[in-house]
Amino acid sequence: MAVHIVIPARYASTRLPGKPLVDILGEPMIVRVVRQAALIDVQSITVATDDERVLATVKSAGYDAMMTSPDHESGSDRVKEVADRIGFASEDIVINLQGDEPLLPLQALQVLIEGLQANEGCGMATLSEPIDSFEMLGNPNVVKVVLNERSRALYFSRAPIPYPRDVWSPTDTLPSAEISELLNDGVVRRHVGIYGFRMHGLARFVALPPSRLESIEKLEQLRWLEAGEDLLVLDAGVVVPGGIDTQADLDRVLAALKQHGE
């Protein structure tokens, strides 16, 4: 059972044009992400792109990259194309690592890999971390997840879940004591959008049509739940900074790196 990392890197971005190649302290972001991933012991790492500039940049840095169809609707579809062309085995583990996560702790990536290795029947897994911020609870850009006792996802939403009906209103500007207690006990969790699959799970996922809940929330993982499949959600074990989608995100990441002396 081999482990592979595939990093989808689409050049076009409405909010940050040319995102994979933005400069992170003198290095293209996609190269930094691959370089970090290469510190993990895996069978292969491949960047899946739709742009010759990204392809050339990754290859010139000494890493593997592959041109994929420009018509893919999601990163998972792009990952599946690479997996099929290379020929991953059915039980192989495939990590869909986002190319816009230059601050992703390697420990979190290792948790995802080891979680899949320990759960042989699992087709799909992801990560989460506790939400301890009142602002994050009400932020629709922060995706929340609730779990059952087996660490399987019950639901993902942009809305606050679980919703503390008796002690909170969306108009509140400060957390009540009850809300603070809820945030401190770890039941309110943020989804960390990194996915791991067994190859057969990836094939199943991309074959599913977009679901109704997915179209409402704009969260592709909901098609997996609506199809009745188990989605293992592991505790990342570390704080996972957000990725880069906008210029403001890029500024935040650069400031964090400079603060830590990089």
URZI-V949419 format. One record per run of one state. SS is the DSSP state (h for helix, s for strand, l for the rest). FROM is the first residue (numbers start at 0). LEN is the number of residues. If there is no record, write none. Layout:
[[SS,FROM,LEN] [SS,FROM,LEN]]
//
This chain:
[[l,0,2] [s,2,7] [l,9,9] [h,18,3] [l,21,1] [s,22,1] [l,23,4] [s,27,1] [h,28,9] [l,37,6] [s,43,6] [l,49,2] [h,51,9] [l,60,3] [s,63,4] [l,67,7] [h,74,12] [l,86,6] [s,92,4] [l,96,9] [h,105,13] [l,118,5] [s,123,7] [l,130,3] [h,133,4] [l,137,6] [s,143,4] [l,147,4] [s,151,6] [l,157,19] [h,176,8] [l,184,4] [s,188,10] [h,198,9] [l,207,4] [h,211,6] [l,217,4] [h,221,5] [l,226,5] [s,231,4] [l,235,11] [h,246,13] [l,259,3]]
//
